[in-house]
């Protein structure tokens, strides 16, 4: 739906924001309060002066917020959002959460922002082991399952089967005894954890800059947007891989 809205914004690039929202319904109810489209725009960070700005002159982030507003004013039965908070600062994030939290339709959100998920959705799911799993306990349950999976994958378990007398079969389980880290191994693990911490800090800054670059990029330049998105995705993949390694090392150091 956002892609459709991107096309629509491109077709009305010369129009002023006030003219675009003037064609929408007169009000939108949020938390039991009726708001005009103009008031909603103010909530999403638009000033009164920006209402007379042509759509083509809006920043990337402003265009994204205008797209979201136009979708909300259409009041669809189902709204699907993929990482909707990527291009938002703290104030805009809070404003979006307020709108989505009071939205009456069915909302499907894919996001790494646990606080957004826990606020605006009633049920959470995660892909674990290649399967979609319901998480009654929310994100905390996901983190616990993930930690348990990492611990289990580190265990060395050998199952030995054999035939017993009397024609019955018996199965024994042999588990490699736990072995603590040697001094050198512990120092190496601690050194790697420290290096990962420093890299994650740098990646956090790089990801933030990538979000800003994506938001500021010309939204009609689809090729350029795709390139910016790929840069961002690569940074986020590296960060996720390092976080997994950090968790693995932390578990090892605590054992």
C-alpha positions in Angstrom: 0.0 0.0 0.0 2.9 2.4 0.7 4.3 1.7 -2.8 0.9 2.7 -4.2 1.0 5.8 -2.2 4.5 6.6 -3.5 3.1 6.5 -7.0 0.2 8.8 -6.0 2.6 11.3 -4.4 4.7 11.4 -7.6 1.5 12.1 -9.5 0.6 15.1 -7.3 4.2 16.4 -6.8 3.2 19.9 -7.9 0.2 20.2 -5.6 0.4 21.8 -2.2 0.0 19.7 0.9 -3.1 21.6 1.9 -4.8 20.7 -1.4 -3.9 17.1 -1.1 -5.4 16.6 2.4 -8.3 18.9 1.5 -9.7 16.1 -0.7 -9.7 13.7 2.2 -12.5 13.1 4.8 -13.1 15.9 7.2 -12.1 14.2 10.4 -10.3 11.2 11.9 -11.0 9.8 15.4 -8.0 9.1 17.5 -8.4 8.0 21.2 -12.0 9.2 21.0 -11.1 12.6 19.8 -12.1 13.9 16.4 -9.1 15.5 14.5 -9.0 17.2 11.2 -6.3 16.1 8.6 -4.5 19.4 9.4 -4.4 18.6 13.1 -3.1 15.1 12.3 -0.3 16.6 10.1 0.7 18.8 13.0 0.9 15.7 15.2 3.2 14.2 12.6 5.5 17.2 12.7 4.2 19.5 10.0 4.1 23.2 10.6 1.3 25.5 9.4 3.7 27.0 6.9 4.4 23.6 5.4 0.8 23.1 4.5 1.4 25.4 1.6 4.5 23.5 0.5 4.4 21.6 -2.8 4.6 17.8 -2.2 7.8 17.7 -4.4 9.6 20.0 -1.9 8.9 17.9 1.1 11.8 16.0 2.7 11.9 12.2 2.4 10.7 11.8 6.0 7.9 14.3 5.5 6.7 12.4 2.4 6.7 9.1 4.3 4.6 10.7 7.1 2.2 12.2 4.5 1.8 8.8 2.9 1.0 7.2 6.3 -1.6 9.9 7.0 -3.3 9.5 3.6 -3.5 5.7 4.3 -5.0 6.2 7.7 -7.6 8.7 6.4 -8.7 6.0 3.9 -9.5 3.8 6.9 -8.7 0.4 5.3 -9.8 -2.7 7.2 -6.2 -4.1 7.3 -3.0 -2.1 7.5 0.4 -3.8 6.9 3.5 -1.9 7.9 7.1 -3.1 7.4 9.6 -1.3 9.7 7.4 1.8 9.9 9.7 3.6 12.4 12.9 3.5 10.4 12.9 7.2 9.3 11.4 8.7 12.5 13.0 10.6 15.3 11.8 10.2 18.9 9.0 12.8 18.8 7.6 11.5 15.5 7.9 7.9 16.7 5.7 8.8 19.7 3.2 10.5 17.4 3.0 7.5 15.1 2.5 5.2 18.1 -0.4 7.3 19.3 -2.1 7.1 15.9 -1.5 3.4 15.4 -2.5 2.5 19.0 -5.9 4.0 18.5 -6.4 2.7 14.9 -9.6 0.6 14.8 -8.7 -1.8 12.0 -6.5 -4.9 11.9 -2.8 -4.0 12.1 0.1 -6.2 10.9 3.5 -4.9 11.8 6.9 -6.2 11.0 9.5 -4.5 13.1 12.7 -4.8 15.2 11.3 -2.1 17.5 9.9 -4.2 20.4 8.4 -1.2 22.2 6.3 -0.3 19.1 5.2 -3.9 18.7 4.2 -4.3 22.4 2.3 -1.0 22.3 0.3 -1.2 19.1 -0.3 -5.0 18.7 -2.2 -7.4 20.8 -0.4 -10.6 19.7 3.2 -11.2 18.7 4.7 -13.8 16.4 8.3 -14.7 15.5 10.0 -17.0 12.9 11.9 -19.6 14.9 13.5 -22.7 13.3 11.9 -21.8 10.0 8.4 -21.8 11.4 6.0 -19.0 12.5 5.4 -19.3 16.3 2.9 -17.5 18.4 4.4 -15.7 21.4 1.9 -15.4 24.2 4.6 -13.9 26.4 5.6 -11.3 23.8 9.1 -10.2 22.9 10.4 -11.4 26.3 9.3 -15.0 25.4 11.1 -14.7 22.0 14.4 -13.6 23.7 14.1 -16.4 26.2 13.5 -19.0 23.4 16.4 -17.6 21.4 18.8 -17.8 24.4 17.7 -21.3 25.1 18.2 -22.3 21.4 21.7 -20.9 21.5 22.5 -22.9 24.7 21.0 -26.0 23.2 23.0 -25.7 20.0 26.2 -25.5 22.1 25.5 -28.8 23.8 27.3 -31.9 22.6 24.9 -34.9 22.9 25.6 -38.3 21.5 22.8 -40.9 21.4 24.0 -44.5 21.2 21.4 -47.2 20.3 22.0 -51.0 20.7 20.2 -54.3 21.1 19.7 -55.7 24.6 19.3 -59.3 25.7 15.8 -60.6 25.5 15.1 -59.0 22.1 14.4 -55.5 23.5 16.2 -52.4 22.5 17.9 -49.9 24.8 19.0 -46.3 24.1 21.6 -44.6 26.2 22.5 -40.9 26.2 26.1 -39.8 26.6 26.7 -36.1 27.2 30.1 -34.6 26.9 31.1 -33.4 30.4 31.0 -29.6 30.7 34.4 -28.2 30.5 35.2 -24.7 31.8 37.1 -22.3 29.7 40.9 -22.2 30.2 42.5 -18.9 31.1 43.6 -18.3 27.5 40.2 -19.2 26.1 38.4 -16.9 28.5 40.7 -14.0 27.7 40.2 -14.6 24.0 36.4 -14.7 24.5 36.4 -11.5 26.6 38.6 -9.8 24.0 36.1 -10.8 21.2 33.1 -9.5 23.3 34.9 -6.2 23.7 35.6 -6.0 20.0 32.0 -6.8 19.2 30.8 -4.1 21.6 32.9 -1.5 19.8 31.7 -2.6 16.4 28.0 -2.7 17.5 28.4 0.9 18.7 29.8 2.0 15.4 27.1 0.1 13.5 24.4 1.8 15.5 25.7 5.2 14.4 26.1 3.9 10.8 22.5 2.6 10.8 21.2 5.8 12.1 23.0 7.7 9.4 21.7 5.3 6.8 18.1 5.9 8.0 18.7 9.6 7.7 20.2 9.3 4.2 17.2 7.1 3.1 14.7 9.6 4.5 16.5 12.5 2.8 16.9 10.8 -0.6 14.7 11.8 -3.5 11.6 9.5 -3.0 11.0 9.5 -6.8 14.4 8.0 -7.4 13.5 4.4 -7.0 16.9 3.1 -8.1 18.7 5.3 -5.6 16.2 4.4 -2.9 16.9 0.7 -3.6 20.6 1.3 -3.2 20.2 3.2 0.0 17.9 0.4 1.3 20.4 -2.3 0.4 23.2 -0.4 2.3 20.9 -0.2 5.3 19.9 -3.9 5.1 23.6 -4.9 4.9 24.4 -2.9 8.1 21.4 -4.4 9.9 22.4 -7.9 8.9 25.9 -7.4 10.2 24.5 -6.0 13.4 22.1 -9.0 13.9 24.9 -11.5 13.3 27.2 -9.7 15.8 24.4 -9.7 18.4 24.0 -13.4 18.0 27.7 -14.0 18.4 27.7 -11.7 21.4 24.9 -13.7 23.0 26.8 -16.9 22.3 30.0 -15.7 23.9 28.2 -14.3 26.9 26.6 -17.6 27.5 29.9 -19.3 27.3 31.6 -16.9 29.7 28.7 -17.3 32.2 28.9 -21.1 32.2 
